[in-house]
């Protein structure tokens, strides 16, 4: 649901801003700063069309949940016998954790290279999807800067 809403909202808002609003305000497709508008338009479209697949990858790829490979009770017994510290064992997931993994209390799973649980993705950010999320944030920020520049260009043209 989050993914569908985000993609639909961005595509509709871009179409309304760049096409429909210009024709309704001016009553024509002629504008004063045509080269700048065309450049910003296609830059914005390219950035948005690059950001959407990264957003989809961030959501659909799992964060890298840890899976149990051993019988956990026997593993704990062996750890007690040889005097290992039990900080690297997760009793909820029954797995051996590395120092970079963490148990997410929202997902109730251990995630390798856990960053945080993202409410926008409704998933954790971990080993498998963190790079796509960072690329999405960077490219979407550039898209918003282009949109802000186009808005300023629009105000300069109006006044």
N, C-alpha and C positions, 0 to 999 in steps of 0.2 A: 504494500500500500504506500509506504514512504517513497519507494523508488518511482512508482507510477505518478504520484502527485508531484514530486520534484521535477521529473522530466517534463511533464505536461505543463506545469507552471512556467518553467523557463522558456519553453518553446513558444507558448502563447504570449507571454510578456514581451519577448523579443519581437515577435511578429507585430504585436500591437504597437510597440514603441517605434520601430523603424519604418513600418509601412502604413498602417491604418491611421495613426495619429498625425503623420505628416500630411496625408491627403485630406483629412478632416479639418485640420487647422488652416492650411493654406488653400484648400480647394483646388490645388494643382500639384503636380509632381516637380515643379521647378523650385529650386532652392538656391540661395546665394553661394554658399560654400560647398558646391557640388563635389569637388575632388576630396575634400576632407570627410564629407559625409559618406561617400562611397568607400573610402579607405576604412573608416571606423565601422561601417556596416559589415564589410566582408571580414575584417579582423574579428569583430564580435561574433559573427556567425561561425567562423573557423574555431575560435576559442570555445564557444559553446558546444559545437559538434565534437570537439576533442574532450571536453570536460564530461560530457554525458557518458561515454563508454567507461571512463575512469571511475565515475560514480557507480555505474553498474558493476564493474569489477570489484570495487571496494565492498559492495553489499553482497555479491554472490559468492565471492571467494571466502572460504572459511579463514578464521584468523590463525589457524594452526593449533588445534586442540591436541593435547597430549592423550595418547591412548595407552592403556595398560598392556604390558607385555608379559608380566609375571604374575604368579599367584601372590596377592598382596600379603596375606597372613603369613605365609612362609617367608616372604621377603622381610617382614618386620621382625619375625623371630630370629632370622639370621643377623639382622642389623643389631638387635639387642645382644645377641651372643658375642658379636665381635666388637661391640661398644661404639657403633656409629651414631652420630647425632641425627635425630629424626626431623630436623628442619626441612630436609629435602624430600620428604614424603608427604603427599597430600592424602589425608584420611577420607576426604569426601570423594575424590575421583579414584582413589587407590592406585596412584601412579607415582613414579619417581620424578621429582621436579628438578630442573636445572636452576641455577641462580637467577636466570632472567625470566623464568616462568612464574606465573602467579595464578591463584584461583580467583576467578571472577564470581562474585557473590550474586550478580544479576543473572548471568548465563548458567551458573553452577557447574562450570567446567574450568579445567586448568588450560592456560593459553601460553604457548611458547613465545618468548620476547613480548610479554604483555605490556601494552602502553596504557590503554584505558578502555572503558566500555563507552562507546559513542552512542548517545541517544538519537542522533540524526541517522545513523546507519542501523540502529537497533541491533548492534553486534559489537564484539570486541575488536580492537585493533591489535594485531599480532604479527607474527613472522610472515604470513602469506599475503596479507592485504594492506599492510602499513605503507608500503611504497606507493601503491595506487591511490591511497587516500591522500598522501602528501602531495602527489602530482595533481590530484583533483583540486585540492585546496589552493595550490599555487596557480593553476590555470584558471580556476573560477575567480580567484582574486584579480587576475589580469583581465578577465572578462568584465568584472564589475568596474574596474578602472576605465576600460574602454567605454562602458555604458555611461559612467559619470562624465567622461570627456565629451561624449556625444550630447549629453544633457546640457553641459555648459556651452557647447557649440550652438545648440538649439536656442538657449536663452540669449546668447550674444546676437544671434540672427534675428530674434524677435524684438529685441530692444535696442 
